[in-house]
Amino acid sequence: MFNRRSMLMCAAVSALLVAAPALAQDLSKLARVKVDLVAPPFIHPHEQATKAAPRIVEFKMNIEEKEITIDGDGTKIHAMTFNGSVPGPMMVVHENDYVELTLVNPDTNSMAHNIDFHAATGALGGGELTLINPGEQVVLRFKATRPGVFVYHCAPGGPMIPWHVVSGMSGAIMVLPRDGLKDETGKPLHYDKAYYVGENDFYVPKDENGKFKHYDSGGESYPETVEVMRKLIPTHVVFNGAVGALTGKNALQASVGERVLVVHSQANRDSRPHLIGGHGDYVWETGKFANPPQKDLETWFIRGGSAGAALYTFREPGIYAYVTHNLIEAVELGGTAHFKVDGKWNDDLMKQIRPPEPIGAGDKLGSIAPHTGHAR
């Protein structure tokens, strides 16, 4: 129960919240633009640099509780999602723009949800101001004062926070400097394509025979799912919602000579992205564009609850595996994506001098013409 002191404190906080708009800048003359979000790994069209004045960028996201399949064996979970995708869609604005989000919790859902922007300042990243029950919506506006890539996630309070996050309810926002990305000397950096890779850890209970269990609802799954979560050992570590979601026909496309920006987020655990056969030409490991990028990294580190960005120019064609370089998680639990790169092979960078042959065969057969290799 509230005591007198608590009631006075609550009253003081309420008074501050009521008074806050008086301290805000007059935004009535700012331009407004509505942005239609797209499902990852894709990112809505945007300018990399702008000379325009700060503006109000309007987004709308629907919260969707839905059953999804997370591996090739047909394992299903009751996911919680922003806009129906795991991860939620990426938003892009420029430094000092205002983000204005309409968050909708349809009455077909069963739980309360909210959103915590790591890019925002105050009120638990907006989480305190956006908690909505099924059948409600809320509009939040915040000023994007810090350039970089940041996680957002649901944080409805208490034990619901980790459960909602590991059930798929996270995404990312990119706040670009108004004059665009720069290298360590201040020279402009541009990208030809940008992709968003959202990493998620799932915790699916098993039955007495070691088979993943299926539940009729998220609420039914909760007690046993929490038991698995507390052991801190995920059953799946995946990119974009499922094992193989970014491989095969869904592989990320690029061409030799294209400079590609990859934004990678992990709302819950540490990750170690690595591009097999490539590198991070420029990497904002902490995701903060105000800091100069690191150069020529083989593997970079994404801290749990954060996002990072890497820029790479592809130099050879072929299939490149993009993995979390805990290779157990990459190979056994699903943390692998593919880039499919077209273009002309460059023998100067790599070529196979002799194909596989019996040991000593070369000494007997003499010279064999060099053979062009293939990117992994």
C-alpha positions in Angstrom: 0.0 0.0 0.0 1.1 3.6 -0.6 2.1 5.6 2.5 1.9 9.4 2.7 5.5 9.9 1.5 4.9 7.6 -1.5 1.7 9.5 -2.4 3.6 12.8 -2.2 6.3 11.5 -4.4 3.8 10.2 -6.9 2.1 13.6 -6.9 5.4 15.4 -7.5 6.2 13.1 -10.4 2.8 13.6 -11.9 3.3 17.4 -11.5 6.6 17.2 -13.4 5.0 15.1 -16.2 2.2 17.7 -16.5 4.7 20.6 -16.5 7.1 18.9 -18.9 5.3 20.1 -22.1 5.9 23.7 -21.1 9.7 23.0 -21.3 9.5 21.5 -24.7 10.4 23.3 -27.9 7.6 24.6 -30.1 7.4 21.9 -32.8 4.4 23.3 -34.7 6.5 24.6 -37.5 8.6 21.5 -38.0 8.0 19.4 -41.2 6.3 16.0 -40.7 7.0 12.9 -42.7 5.3 9.5 -42.4 7.4 6.4 -42.9 6.1 3.0 -43.8 8.1 0.4 -42.1 9.3 -2.8 -43.8 10.1 -6.2 -42.4 13.8 -7.1 -41.7 16.3 -7.7 -43.1 15.3 -4.8 -45.2 15.2 -1.2 -44.2 12.8 1.5 -45.3 14.2 4.0 -47.9 16.1 6.9 -46.3 18.7 9.5 -46.9 22.2 8.8 -45.6 22.9 12.5 -45.1 20.5 15.5 -45.1 20.8 19.3 -45.3 17.1 19.7 -44.2 16.2 21.0 -40.8 15.2 18.5 -38.1 11.7 17.1 -38.6 9.1 14.9 -36.9 9.2 11.4 -38.4 6.0 9.5 -37.9 6.0 5.7 -37.5 3.2 3.2 -36.7 3.7 -0.3 -35.3 1.1 -2.9 -34.4 1.9 -5.4 -31.7 1.1 -8.9 -32.8 1.1 -12.1 -30.7 1.4 -15.0 -33.1 2.7 -18.5 -33.4 5.9 -18.9 -35.5 8.1 -21.8 -36.6 11.7 -21.3 -35.6 13.5 -24.3 -37.1 13.4 -26.8 -39.9 11.9 -29.5 -37.6 8.7 -27.5 -37.2 9.3 -26.3 -33.7 6.8 -23.6 -32.9 6.6 -20.9 -30.2 4.1 -18.3 -29.3 6.0 -15.2 -30.3 5.4 -11.6 -29.4 6.3 -9.2 -32.2 6.4 -5.6 -33.3 4.7 -5.4 -36.7 4.6 -9.2 -37.0 8.3 -9.8 -37.5 11.2 -11.1 -35.4 13.0 -8.8 -35.0 10.8 -5.8 -35.3 11.4 -3.4 -38.2 14.3 -1.0 -38.2 13.5 2.8 -38.0 15.9 5.3 -39.5 16.0 9.0 -38.6 18.7 11.7 -38.4 20.2 13.2 -35.3 17.9 15.8 -33.7 14.9 14.5 -35.6 11.8 13.7 -33.5 10.6 10.1 -33.5 6.8 10.0 -33.2 5.6 6.4 -32.8 2.0 5.3 -32.7 2.0 1.9 -30.9 -1.1 -0.2 -31.2 -2.1 -3.3 -29.1 -5.1 -4.8 -30.9 -7.8 -6.4 -28.8 -7.0 -9.8 -30.4 -3.9 -9.9 -28.2 -3.9 -11.2 -24.6 -1.2 -9.2 -22.9 -0.1 -5.7 -22.1 3.0 -4.4 -24.0 5.1 -1.3 -24.3 8.3 -0.1 -25.9 11.7 0.9 -24.4 14.0 2.8 -26.9 17.6 2.7 -25.9 18.0 5.7 -28.1 15.6 7.8 -26.0 16.2 9.8 -22.8 13.8 9.6 -19.8 10.9 7.5 -18.6 12.6 4.1 -19.0 13.2 4.9 -22.7 9.6 5.6 -23.1 8.5 2.3 -21.4 6.8 4.2 -18.6 4.7 6.2 -21.0 3.7 3.4 -23.5 2.3 0.5 -21.5 -1.0 -0.4 -23.2 -3.5 -3.2 -22.7 -5.2 -5.1 -25.6 -7.5 -2.7 -27.4 -5.4 0.4 -26.7 -2.9 2.5 -28.5 -0.5 5.2 -27.5 1.6 7.9 -29.2 5.1 8.6 -28.0 7.5 11.3 -29.2 11.2 11.6 -28.3 14.1 13.6 -29.7 16.9 11.5 -31.3 19.8 13.3 -29.8 22.5 10.5 -30.0 23.7 9.2 -33.4 24.1 5.5 -33.7 22.2 2.2 -33.8 20.2 1.2 -30.8 18.0 -1.6 -29.6 14.3 -1.1 -28.7 12.3 -3.8 -26.9 9.2 -4.5 -24.9 9.6 -4.0 -21.1 6.2 -4.4 -19.4 7.7 -4.9 -16.0 9.0 -7.6 -13.7 9.4 -11.2 -15.0 7.4 -10.2 -18.1 10.5 -8.2 -19.4 12.8 -11.1 -20.2 10.0 -13.3 -21.4 8.7 -10.8 -23.9 12.2 -10.0 -25.2 13.2 -13.7 -25.7 9.8 -14.3 -27.3 10.9 -12.0 -30.2 9.9 -8.5 -29.0 12.9 -6.4 -29.9 14.1 -4.3 -32.9 16.5 -1.5 -33.7 16.6 2.2 -34.6 19.4 3.9 -36.5 20.0 7.6 -35.8 22.3 8.9 -38.6 24.4 12.0 -38.2 22.9 14.7 -40.3 26.0 14.9 -42.4 26.2 11.1 -42.7 28.7 8.5 -41.6 32.4 9.4 -41.4 35.7 7.5 -41.2 38.3 8.1 -38.5 39.6 11.1 -40.4 36.2 12.7 -41.0 35.9 11.6 -44.6 32.3 10.7 -45.7 31.4 7.0 -45.8 28.5 5.8 -47.9 26.8 2.4 -48.3 25.1 0.9 -51.4 22.9 -1.4 -49.5 21.9 -1.8 -45.8 20.6 -4.9 -44.0 19.3 -5.5 -40.5 20.2 -8.7 -38.8 18.4 -9.2 -35.5 19.7 -12.0 -33.3 17.4 -13.8 -30.9 17.8 -16.5 -28.3 14.8 -18.9 -27.8 14.2 -21.2 -24.8 11.9 -24.0 -25.8 11.0 -26.7 -23.1 11.4 -30.3 -24.0 9.3 -33.3 -23.1 10.5 -36.5 -21.4 11.7 -37.8 -24.8 13.8 -34.8 -25.6 11.3 -33.4 -28.1 10.4 -29.7 -28.1 7.0 -29.1 -26.6 4.1 -27.3 -28.2 1.6 -25.3 -26.3 -1.9 -24.0 -27.1 -1.1 -20.5 -25.9 1.7 -18.3 -24.7 0.3 -18.2 -21.2 0.3 -22.0 -21.1 4.0 -22.1 -22.1 5.1 -19.5 -19.6 5.9 -21.6 -16.4 8.0 -24.2 -18.2 9.6 -21.6 -20.5 10.8 -19.6 -17.5 12.4 -22.8 -16.1 14.5 -23.1 -19.3 15.3 -19.4 -19.4 16.6 -19.4 -15.8 19.3 -22.0 -16.8 20.6 -19.3 -19.3 21.1 -22.0 -22.0 19.2 -21.2 -25.2 17.8 -24.0 -27.3 18.0 -21.8 -30.4 20.2 -18.8 -31.4 18.8 -17.5 -34.7 19.0 -14.5 -37.0 15.7 -12.9 -38.0 13.4 -15.2 -36.2 14.3 -18.7 -37.3 17.0 -21.1 -38.3 17.8 -20.5 -41.9 15.8 -17.3 -42.2 18.7 -15.6 -44.0 20.0 -18.5 -46.0 19.2 -20.2 -49.3 16.5 -18.3 -51.2 16.5 -15.8 -48.4 20.2 -15.1 -48.5 21.2 -11.4 -48.5 22.1 -10.2 -52.0 25.2 -8.2 -53.0 27.6 -7.7 -55.8 31.4 -7.4 -56.0 32.3 -3.7 -55.4 29.2 -2.9 -53.4 29.6 -1.4 -50.0 27.1 -3.0 -47.6 26.1 -1.8 -44.1 25.0 -4.6 -41.7 23.3 -3.5 -38.5 23.3 -6.4 -35.9 21.3 -6.3 -32.7 21.0 -8.6 -29.7 18.6 -7.5 -27.0 19.5 -10.1 -24.5 22.9 -11.8 -24.9 26.4 -11.0 -26.1 27.2 -11.9 -29.7 30.3 -12.1 -31.9 29.5 -11.4 -35.6 32.0 -12.7 -38.2 31.8 -12.6 -42.0 33.6 -15.8 -43.2 35.7 -14.8 -46.2 35.3 -11.1 -45.5 36.0 -8.5 -42.8 34.6 -5.4 -41.2 36.2 -2.6 -43.2 34.7 -0.1 -40.8 32.9 -1.2 -37.6 31.0 0.8 -35.0 31.2 -2.0 -32.5 29.3 -0.1 -29.8 27.0 1.3 -32.5 27.7 4.9 -31.7 28.4 7.0 -34.8 29.8 9.9 -32.7 32.9 7.7 -32.1 35.4 6.9 -35.0 34.9 3.4 -36.4 37.4 0.6 -35.9 39.0 -0.7 -39.1 39.7 -4.1 -40.6 38.1 -6.3 -37.9 37.8 -10.0 -38.3 35.2 -10.4 -35.6 33.4 -7.8 -33.6 31.5 -7.8 -30.3 27.8 -6.9 -29.8 27.0 -6.4 -26.2 23.7 -7.9 -24.9 21.1 -5.1 -25.1 22.8 -3.2 -27.9 23.3 -2.9 -31.7 26.4 -2.5 -33.8 27.1 -1.7 -37.4 29.7 -2.9 -39.9 30.6 -1.6 -43.4 32.2 -4.0 -45.9 33.0 -3.8 -49.6 32.6 -7.2 -51.2 35.7 -8.1 -53.3 35.0 -11.7 -54.5 31.8 -13.4 -55.6 30.3 -16.5 -54.0 28.5 -17.5 -50.8 29.7 -15.8 -47.6 28.5 -17.2 -44.2 27.8 -14.5 -41.7 27.8 -16.1 -38.2 28.0 -15.5 -34.5 31.5 -16.7 -33.9 30.5 -18.9 -31.0 30.5 -21.6 -33.6 28.5 -24.0 -31.5 25.7 -21.5 -31.6 26.3 -20.8 -35.3 26.3 -24.4 -36.4 24.3 -26.3 -33.8 21.7 -23.6 -32.7 21.1 -21.7 -35.9 23.1 -18.4 -35.7 24.1 -18.3 -39.4 23.1 -16.1 -42.4 24.4 -16.1 -46.0 25.4 -13.3 -48.4 25.1 -14.3 -52.0 27.5 -12.1 -54.0 27.7 -12.0 -57.8 30.5 -10.6 -59.9 33.9 -11.5 -61.4 36.4 -13.6 -59.5 39.8 -11.9 -58.7 42.6 -14.4 -58.9 45.0 -11.9 -57.3 43.1 -12.0 -54.1 42.7 -15.8 -54.0 43.1 -18.8 -56.4 43.5 -22.5 -56.0 46.9 -23.5 -57.3 46.3 -27.2 -57.5 42.9 -29.0 -57.0 42.7 -31.8 -54.4 44.7 -34.9 -55.5 46.5 -37.9 -53.9 49.5 -37.1 -51.8 52.6 -37.0 -54.0 50.6 -37.0 -57.3 52.0 -33.6 -58.3 55.5 -34.9 -58.2 54.6 -37.7 -60.6 52.2 -35.8 -62.9 54.2 -32.6 -63.2 52.8 -29.2 -63.5 49.0 -28.6 -63.3 47.4 -25.4 -64.4 46.2 -23.2 -61.5 42.5 -23.4 -60.7 40.3 -20.4 -59.7 38.8 -20.8 -56.2 35.5 -19.9 -54.9 34.4 -17.8 -52.0 33.0 -19.7 -49.1 
